[in-house]
């Protein structure tokens, strides 16, 4: 995984967590609290799990155990990296 992929996954994870709140709100209006909990749970669990994975991956990168590669777009023309 490179840095741009890491950022894309972070945006997706935050988007899933926010989406779970919208799913809960709208489904609670339409179906009730019990159904809203059932519909929200998978989206929230996937988003939160992805955030936990990305946190662990970033921590391992900071420690130096599992590096996140530099993306090709970060190095300009004529630079090697």
C-alpha positions as CSV (number, residue, x, y, z in Angstrom):
1,X,0.0,0.0,0.0
2,X,1.3,3.4,-0.9
3,X,0.5,6.7,0.8
4,X,-2.2,7.7,-1.7
5,X,-3.9,4.3,-1.2
6,X,-3.7,4.9,2.6
7,X,-5.4,8.3,2.2
8,X,-8.1,6.9,0.0
9,X,-8.9,4.1,2.5
10,X,-9.0,6.6,5.3
11,X,-11.5,8.7,3.5
12,X,-13.6,5.6,2.7
13,X,-13.5,4.6,6.4
14,X,-14.6,8.0,7.6
15,X,-17.3,8.0,5.0
16,X,-18.6,4.6,6.1
17,X,-18.8,5.7,9.7
18,X,-20.7,8.9,8.7
19,X,-22.9,6.9,6.4
20,X,-23.9,4.6,9.3
21,X,-25.3,7.6,11.2
22,X,-27.4,8.6,8.2
23,X,-28.6,5.1,7.7
24,X,-29.6,4.9,11.3
25,X,-31.4,8.3,11.3
26,X,-33.4,7.7,8.1
27,X,-34.2,4.1,8.9
28,X,-35.3,5.0,12.4
29,X,-37.7,7.5,10.9
30,X,-39.0,4.9,8.4
31,X,-38.9,1.6,10.3
32,X,-38.3,2.2,14.0
33,X,-35.3,1.9,16.4
34,X,-34.8,-1.9,16.3
35,X,-34.6,-2.1,12.5
36,X,-32.4,1.0,12.4
37,X,-29.9,-0.7,14.7
38,X,-29.8,-3.8,12.5
39,X,-29.3,-1.8,9.3
40,X,-26.7,0.5,10.8
41,X,-24.5,-2.2,12.4
42,X,-22.8,-3.7,9.4
43,X,-21.8,-0.3,7.9
44,X,-20.5,0.9,11.3
45,X,-18.6,-2.2,12.0
46,X,-16.8,-2.2,8.6
47,X,-16.0,1.5,8.9
48,X,-14.7,1.2,12.4
49,X,-12.7,-2.0,11.6
50,X,-11.1,-0.2,8.6
51,X,-10.2,2.7,10.9
52,X,-8.6,0.4,13.4
53,X,-6.6,-1.4,10.7
54,X,-5.4,1.9,9.3
55,X,-4.4,3.1,12.8
56,X,-2.4,0.0,13.5
57,X,-0.8,0.2,10.0
58,X,0.2,3.9,10.6
59,X,1.6,3.1,14.0
60,X,3.7,0.3,12.6
61,X,4.9,2.7,9.9
62,X,5.9,5.2,12.5
63,X,7.8,2.6,14.5
64,X,9.5,1.3,11.3
65,X,8.2,-2.2,11.4
66,X,5.9,-2.1,8.3
67,X,6.6,0.8,5.9
68,X,4.0,2.5,3.8
69,X,5.7,3.1,0.4
70,X,5.9,6.5,-1.1
71,X,3.6,7.0,-4.0
72,X,5.0,7.8,-7.5
73,X,3.1,11.1,-7.7
74,X,4.9,12.5,-4.7
75,X,8.3,12.5,-6.3
76,X,8.7,15.2,-9.0
77,X,10.3,15.0,-12.3
78,X,14.0,14.3,-12.1
79,X,13.8,13.1,-8.5
80,X,14.6,9.6,-7.5
81,X,13.1,8.1,-4.5
